[in-house]
Amino acid sequence: MTEQVQELPAVVSAENAGNNAFKAFAASVAKRLVPWLVPVGLIVFWQIASSLGWLSTRVLPAPVDVVKAAWNLTVSGELWTHVKVSAGRALAGLAIGGGAGLVLGLLTGSVKFFETLLDSTIQMVRNIPALALIPLVILWFGIDESAKLFLISVSVFFPIYLNTFHGIRNVDPQLIEMGRTYGLSRWQLYREVILPGALSSILVGLRFSLGLMWVILIVAETISAQAGIGYLTMNAREFLQTDIVLVGILLYALLGKLADLFARGLEQWWLRWHPGYQKKAK
């Protein structure tokens, strides 16, 4: 009898643990599903409205027709060709503009002389919309790849530059003083204290640039292109192929989302030592 009484708390404890685990699993699943409720609901409504004739197929084809168009383009290999060309342009522009923004941000954020020399000019140029440069860019580079790369590079430069500059300037002075107290050299202090302290701000700039990169690419590819998602959509427009136009738009959205997920993954990996990101991981 005594042994049975002693076993009861253990059984209850095991049941509670099982219930807690199930609740945690259900909460995790719900957290992942909730963001998809609105998009899925809109797609279902869109399909129903198209099936009932509320929407003209010329204005907005049904989701099923868009999926069929995407499938046909995928099977033919045409879709992957255009995606690779667009992704290559976007990444090349990001490498050029982002690299320049990072270097100049580190330079002006670290050395007062370079801030005085360069920052005012950069801030002035930053206020010029990239799209306003299109006529001048065409005069400079024509309508080949150089024009597209220039527009993307200029657009992604400023978010990375600004966030790098402010990230360097906002490093806690007490941490810098502590590093000097421990006898760190100037290079060690920069590598071990200043750069890690500015990294979260730099990655925020990268996320902004990744989103802006695809926005400018859409415009750049409509100037004149022989391949790419923009070329695909513009060519489909000429033949009133609205389903293919929608495929191109959705591709831009998907690639932008994947780029943002990649940037978030970099944040989680490179800032895994940061208390704020450790809490998120948990």
C-alpha positions in Angstrom: 0.0 0.0 0.0 2.8 2.4 0.9 4.6 1.6 -2.3 1.5 2.4 -4.4 1.1 5.8 -2.6 4.7 6.6 -3.3 4.2 5.8 -7.0 1.3 8.2 -7.4 3.3 11.4 -7.3 5.7 10.0 -9.9 2.8 9.1 -12.2 1.2 12.5 -11.8 4.5 14.2 -12.4 5.0 12.2 -15.6 1.5 13.1 -16.8 2.2 16.8 -16.1 5.4 16.7 -18.0 3.7 15.0 -20.9 0.9 17.7 -20.9 3.5 20.5 -20.7 5.4 19.0 -23.6 2.3 18.7 -25.7 1.2 22.3 -24.9 4.7 23.6 -25.8 4.6 21.6 -29.1 1.1 22.9 -29.9 2.2 26.5 -29.1 5.2 26.1 -31.4 3.0 24.8 -34.2 0.5 27.5 -33.8 3.2 30.2 -33.8 4.4 28.9 -37.1 1.0 28.5 -38.7 -0.6 31.8 -37.6 1.5 34.0 -40.0 0.2 31.9 -42.9 -3.5 32.3 -42.1 -4.0 35.6 -43.9 -2.0 34.7 -47.1 -3.7 31.3 -47.4 -7.1 32.9 -46.7 -6.5 35.5 -49.5 -5.5 32.8 -52.0 -8.6 30.8 -51.2 -10.8 33.8 -51.6 -9.0 34.7 -54.8 -9.6 31.2 -56.2 -13.3 31.2 -55.2 -13.8 34.7 -56.7 -12.2 33.6 -60.0 -14.2 30.3 -60.1 -17.5 32.3 -59.6 -16.6 34.8 -62.3 -16.2 37.7 -60.0 -12.7 38.4 -61.4 -11.9 38.5 -65.0 -9.1 36.1 -66.0 -7.6 38.9 -68.1 -7.3 41.2 -65.1 -6.4 38.6 -62.4 -6.1 34.9 -63.4 -7.0 32.2 -60.8 -4.2 30.9 -58.6 -4.5 27.5 -60.3 -3.7 29.1 -63.7 -0.7 31.0 -62.1 0.6 27.7 -60.7 0.2 26.0 -64.1 2.1 28.8 -65.8 4.9 28.6 -63.3 5.0 24.8 -63.7 5.2 25.1 -67.5 8.0 27.6 -67.3 9.8 25.4 -64.8 9.5 22.3 -66.9 10.8 24.1 -70.0 13.8 25.4 -68.0 13.0 29.0 -68.9 12.1 30.0 -65.4 15.4 28.9 -63.9 17.3 30.7 -66.6 15.6 34.0 -65.8 16.0 33.5 -62.0 19.7 32.8 -62.3 20.2 35.9 -64.4 18.3 38.1 -61.9 19.9 36.6 -58.9 23.4 37.1 -60.5 22.6 40.8 -61.1 21.3 41.3 -57.6 24.2 39.6 -55.8 26.8 41.4 -58.0 25.2 44.8 -57.2 25.1 43.8 -53.5 28.7 42.8 -53.5 29.9 46.1 -55.1 27.6 48.5 -53.3 27.5 46.7 -50.0 31.3 46.2 -50.0 31.8 49.9 -50.6 29.3 50.9 -48.0 30.9 48.6 -45.4 34.4 49.9 -46.1 33.4 53.6 -46.0 31.2 53.1 -43.0 34.1 51.5 -41.1 36.4 54.3 -42.2 34.2 57.3 -41.4 33.0 55.7 -38.2 36.5 55.0 -36.9 38.4 58.0 -38.0 37.1 61.5 -37.4 39.1 63.0 -40.3 37.4 60.8 -42.8 34.0 61.5 -41.3 34.6 65.3 -41.8 35.9 64.7 -45.3 33.3 62.2 -46.6 30.2 61.9 -44.6 28.6 65.3 -45.6 29.0 64.5 -49.3 27.6 61.0 -48.8 24.6 62.3 -46.9 23.9 64.8 -49.7 24.0 62.1 -52.4 21.9 59.8 -50.3 18.9 62.1 -50.7 18.9 61.7 -54.4 16.4 58.9 -55.3 18.0 56.1 -57.2 15.2 56.1 -59.8 15.9 59.8 -60.6 19.4 58.7 -61.8 18.0 56.5 -64.5 18.2 59.0 -67.4 21.8 59.9 -66.4 22.7 56.2 -65.9 21.5 55.4 -69.4 23.6 58.3 -70.8 26.7 57.0 -68.9 26.4 53.3 -69.4 23.8 52.8 -72.1 21.3 50.0 -71.5 23.6 47.1 -70.9 24.5 45.3 -67.6 26.6 48.1 -66.3 23.6 50.4 -65.9 21.6 47.7 -63.9 24.6 47.0 -61.6 25.2 50.7 -61.0 21.6 51.3 -59.9 21.6 48.3 -57.6 25.0 49.2 -56.1 24.0 52.8 -55.4 20.8 51.7 -53.7 22.3 49.1 -51.4 25.3 51.3 -50.5 23.5 53.7 -48.2 21.7 51.3 -45.7 24.9 49.4 -45.1 27.0 52.6 -44.9 24.7 54.3 -42.4 24.3 51.3 -40.1 28.0 50.5 -40.2 28.8 54.2 -39.3 26.3 54.3 -36.5 27.2 50.8 -35.3 30.9 51.8 -34.9 29.9 55.1 -33.1 27.5 53.5 -30.7 29.8 50.9 -29.3 29.8 51.2 -25.5 32.8 53.5 -24.5 33.1 51.5 -21.2 33.9 48.4 -23.2 36.5 50.2 -25.2 38.1 51.6 -22.0 38.0 48.1 -20.4 39.9 46.7 -23.5 42.5 49.4 -23.1 42.8 48.6 -19.5 43.5 45.0 -20.3 46.3 46.1 -22.6 44.8 45.4 -26.0 46.5 46.9 -29.0 44.7 49.2 -31.3 44.1 46.4 -33.8 43.0 43.9 -31.1 40.6 46.5 -29.7 39.1 47.1 -33.1 38.8 43.4 -33.8 37.7 42.1 -30.4 35.5 44.9 -29.1 34.5 47.5 -31.7 33.6 45.3 -34.7 31.6 42.7 -32.6 29.8 45.7 -30.9 28.8 47.1 -34.3 28.0 43.8 -35.9 24.3 43.8 -35.0 23.8 47.3 -36.6 25.8 46.2 -39.7 23.5 43.2 -40.1 20.4 45.4 -39.8 21.8 47.4 -42.7 22.3 44.2 -44.7 18.7 43.2 -44.2 17.5 46.6 -45.4 19.8 46.4 -48.4 18.7 42.9 -49.3 15.1 44.1 -49.5 15.9 47.2 -51.4 18.1 45.2 -53.8 15.1 43.4 -55.3 13.0 46.5 -55.5 15.6 48.3 -57.6 16.3 45.2 -59.7 12.6 45.2 -60.8 13.0 48.7 -62.2 16.5 48.0 -63.6 15.3 45.0 -65.5 12.4 46.9 -67.1 14.9 49.4 -68.7 16.2 47.0 -71.3 17.0 43.4 -70.7 17.3 40.2 -72.7 16.9 37.9 -69.8 15.8 38.0 -66.2 12.5 38.0 -64.3 11.9 41.6 -65.3 12.4 40.7 -69.0 10.0 37.7 -68.5 7.2 39.9 -67.1 7.6 42.7 -69.6 7.6 40.2 -72.5 4.5 38.5 -71.0 2.8 41.9 -70.8 3.2 42.5 -74.5 1.3 39.3 -75.2 -1.3 39.9 -72.4 -0.1 36.8 -70.5 -1.2 38.0 -67.1 -0.6 34.7 -65.4 3.1 34.9 -66.3 3.3 38.5 -65.1 1.9 37.3 -61.8 4.5 34.5 -61.7 7.3 37.1 -62.1 5.8 39.3 -59.3 5.5 36.3 -56.9 9.1 35.3 -57.8 10.3 38.7 -56.7 8.4 38.4 -53.5 9.7 34.8 -52.8 13.3 35.8 -53.5 13.0 38.8 -51.3 11.7 36.6 -48.5 14.4 34.1 -48.9 17.0 36.9 -48.8 15.5 38.1 -45.6 15.5 34.6 -44.0 19.2 34.3 -45.0 20.0 37.6 -43.3 18.1 36.5 -40.2 20.1 33.3 -40.2 23.3 35.2 -40.4 22.2 37.3 -37.4 21.4 34.2 -35.4 24.8 32.6 -36.2 27.2 35.6 -36.0 25.4 37.0 -32.9 24.9 33.8 -31.0 27.1 35.2 -28.2 24.8 38.2 -27.9 22.3 37.9 -24.9 19.4 39.2 -27.0 19.9 36.5 -29.7 20.4 33.8 -27.1 17.0 34.5 -25.7 15.5 34.3 -29.2 17.1 31.0 -29.8 15.7 29.6 -26.6 
